[in-house]
């Protein structure tokens, strides 16, 4: 079977700054492409400036195109939970405001069910002291972010490392997931 006949699927996750969300998914077998963008808002064709101003209603998000014969949606969800603070409804790490909140945007009813199940399992695990506030929402139009945001960690590695380093994301991940973080890779 050649790639032209393959049936790829789409997952959309918001987890704060999209720069930090691309690289962990980009390395997973079965992930074809990870794109940075905006979704969930009311303004058509938003720009980074619109979203960052917190007036468009959009989340910074990533869209993952993946091969379900190689990686499951469940495995993508497992990777997602390990990238975020699911208890923070005010943003993520040093990025604050509505555009940096967490959300899972489902594209099918099967994804909605799997996301709800995954969220409930995480809540019941008691890994976090506070409740899980990540929303599970129907997917809306996904607008690609400007080109300079795409694969930012590759295009601007020093700026990416600096921003990620001061964000607090990695410390949070180590504190809450420890060696379990690596079990998804």
N, C-alpha and C positions, 0 to 999 in steps of 0.2 A: 504494500500500500504506500503510495507516495504522499507527501505532505499536503498536496492540493486536495486530497480526499479526506484528510483528517478533520475531525470535529473538535475544534477547540472551544473552551468555555471561558467565561469572564467572571472574575471576582473583583469587587470594589470595596476598599477599606479606607477609612479615615483614621489616622493615628497621630495627629499633630503635624508637625512640619513634614511635608512629603519628601524632602531631601533625605531624611533619616529613615523613611519607610521603604525606599526603593531597594537599597543594597541587600537587605536580608532576604528578600524574595527573589532578587535577581540571580542568586546563587543556587536556588533550589532546582533539582532535576525536574523537568517537566514544565517549568515556567518558560514560556516562549518570549514574553515581553512584559515589562513593567513600565507604565506611563504615569507621569505626574499630571494632576489636573484638579478640577473643581467640580463639585456636585452638591445637590441638595438645596440650592438657593432659588431665588426668585428672579434674578437678573439674567437676561440672555447674554451669552458670549462675555462672561466676566473676564476681567484682566486680573493680574496679580495685585495691582493697586486696589481694585474694587474689593477683592476678597480680604486683603490685609487690613482694609479700612473697617472691616466688620459690619458693613452695611448691605452686602449682597445676599447674605443668608447662606452662602456656600461654605462647605468644608474643604480644606486642602485634603486631597485624597489620592490614592493610587488605584489604577486599573491594571489588573493582572490578567493576561491572556495565558491560559495554561492548557496542557494536554491531560485530560482526565484519565487517560490510559496509563499515564506515568505518575501523576500526583493527584491526590484526591482533594476535594474541597475541604474535607475535615483536616487534612494535613496543613492546608493553607490557613485554616482557622487556628490550629495549634501554633503555627508560626506567628500569626497576627497577635494572639494574646500575649506572646512573649516579647513583643515590641513596644507595648503601651502600658500606661497606668490606667487600667479600666475602672478605677474608683474616682477619677478626677473629672468632674463635669464642667470645669472652668477652662480647660485647655490641656496641654501636655507639656510637662517639664517647664522650661523657661518661656515657652510660647503660650501666651494666654489669650483668651477670647474665644468666641463661638466658632470661628473658622478653624480652630485647632482642637476642637473636641473629637472624641472617638465615636465611630459608628461603623457598622457593617451594613452595606447596601446590597440587599439580595436581588438577584436577577431572575430567580425562579422560586416557585413554592418549595421545591426540594432544598434549595439553599436556605430559605427562611427557616424551615424545620431544623436543618442541621445547625444553623447559627444559634437558634434558641436552645437546642440541646447542648451545644458546646458552652454557651453562656451559663446555663444552669449547672453543668458539671463543674465549671470554674467556681461559681458561687458556692456550691456545695463542698468544694475541696477545702474551703476555709484558708486558702493560701493568702488571702488579703483580709485585713481586719475590717475594712469598710466595705459597703455593698458595691457590687458591680453596676456601674451606671452607663456603660456603653450601650448605645441604642442600636436596634436592629430595624432598619427602614427599607422600604421599597426603593429600588434604584431609580434615579431620575437621570436626566441628560447629564452626561459626563463631558465636560469641556476640557480639552487638552490645555495644560499650562504652556506658557511661552517656551520656546525652544531652549533657552538658556537654563531652564529648570529641568529639562529632560536629562537623565543620567548625570545629575549634578556631581555626584560623588566621583565619577570618572573624569568629568570635564574640569572640575576645580577641586582636586583632592585635598589641597592644603586648607582651603576655606571650609570645605565639608568637615574635615577632621577637627578644625578649630571650633566650628559651630556645634558639632556633636559632642565634643569634649566638654564644652561649658554648659550644655543643656541639662545634664543630670540624668539623661536617659540610660546610659550604660551602667551607672551606679545603681539605679533602680532595678534594672534587669538582673544584675548580679545579686543584689540583695534578695529579690523575690524568686528568682529562678535558679540561681547558682549553676551547678552542672546540668540541671534539667534543661537549661536553655539550649544546650548543644545537642540534646537528644532529638531535635527535629531535623538536624542537618545530616 
